[in-house]
Amino acid sequence: MRYDERMIAPFREELTRIGFRELRTAEAVDSSLSDAKGTNLVVVNSVCGCAAGKARPGIAMALRQSAEKPDHLTTVFAGGDIEATARLRERIGSIPPSSPSIALFKDGHLVHFVPRFQIESKDALQIAQHLQEVFREHCGTPLTEATK
């Protein structure tokens, strides 16, 4: 199902105004994950209430408050960027589809994933705290063969 772009534009803007780059095509997802070195936080954005009240505010809070941050901030919109979302889900592997969700890639490898059920069970502050821990662990340190 594809959402009307006029309806989802404000939800997209919540992330783009804090620095996220939209990946609107499968090719953009491939390029972002294949070519980028360092860490890439990829958010599968959504129209649901847990995206609005928990995920997006928690992500913004984590980025404002964390000393360590991902090198790249990117997003796809489930129900808006159909092909891009499908390609990202392919790149995530055997983890079931989930939106909203938050993935952290390092040098093109998935190193952390937060599915919808973990977003639904937390508030924005708890999500921010969790992401700050993830950033401390993975951002700013090189990926070694042992951690791939």
N, C-alpha and C positions, 0 to 999 in steps of 0.2 A: 504494500500500500504506500503510495506516495502522497505526502502531505502538501497542501497548498503552501507555496513559498511565502505568501503574505502572512500566513499564520505562524510559521516557524522562524521568520526573520528576527524577531526580538530575542528568541532563545539562542539563535546563532550569535547574535551580537553580544550576549553576556560573556561569551568566551573570546570573541575576536577583539573586543575592546580592552581585554587584559593581555593581549599579545598572541593569541592562538591564530594559527594559519589554517584555513579550511582546506581540506583535501576533498575535492568535489568529484574526482574521477578515480578509477582504478589505477590509471597510470600515475596520478599524483601520489597515491598511496605507495606504489612500488618505488617511485623515485625517492620519496621521503624516507622510506625504511631501508632501501638498498644503498643509497648514496651517502646518507648522513652518517657522520661519525659522532660519537658521543651518545648522549641520552636524548630520547624523544618521548615526551609524554603525549599519548594519543587518547583523546576522550571520544567515546561514542556518545554523542549528545542525543537527547530525547525530549519528547513533549511531556513526559509523565511528571507527576508531582514530585517524585523522589529526585528527579534531575533538577527541578526548579528549586525545591526547598532544602535539598541536602547536597547533591553532587556538585553543581556549579558553584554554590556559595562556599562549600568546603574546599574545592580546588582553588578558588580565588584567595581564600584565607591562607591556605598552605603556601601559595606562591608569594603572598605579601610577607609572611612571617618567617619563611625559611631562609637560612643563609645559603644552603645548597639548593640549587634549582636545576631542572633539566636544561640541556642545551637548546632543545627545540620543543615548541608547544604546537601540537597539531590536533585537528578534530575532524570527524566525519559526523554526519547527522543521519541517524537511523530514520528511515521514512522520508528522507529528503535526498540524500546522496546514496542512492540504492547500490550502484555498482561499486562505489568507493567503500561503503560499509561491508559489502560482500567480500571484497578483496582484503580488507583489514581482517575480517573474520577468518579468511583462509590463512593469513600470515600469523594469526594467533594460534592456529593449530587445533588441537582436540578439545579445547575449552568450549563448552556450549555457548551459542550466541546469547548476548546479554546487552540490554540497553536500558538505562545508561550503564556504561562501564568505563574503566580507566585502565589503560595499559602503559607500562613503561618498557621501552625498548632501549637496549644499549648496544651500539654498533650493529644494529639490525636484528638483534636477538631479544626475544621477550624475556624480561627478568622479573616482572611483577605484574599481576593482574588483579583488579578489584571488580568482581561481578556485581550485578544488580542486587542480589540478595544481601551482599555485605553493605551496600549503600543503603538499602531500605531499613536495615537494622541499626543504623547509626544516625546521629544528627550531624549537622555541618561541622561543628567543632571536632567531633570524633574523627570524621573523615579527614579534616585538615591535619590533625595530630598524626593520624596513620600515614598520610602522604609525606609529612615532614620526616618521619622515621624512614620511609622508603627513599626519599631524596638523600638523607644522610648516608644511607647504606650504599646507594648506587650512583649518585651524581658526583662528579669530580674525581672518581677513581677509575682507572682503566680496567676494561674487561680482559681477564686473563683466560687462557685456554681452559683452566680448571673451572671457571665460572660460566663458560658458554654452554 
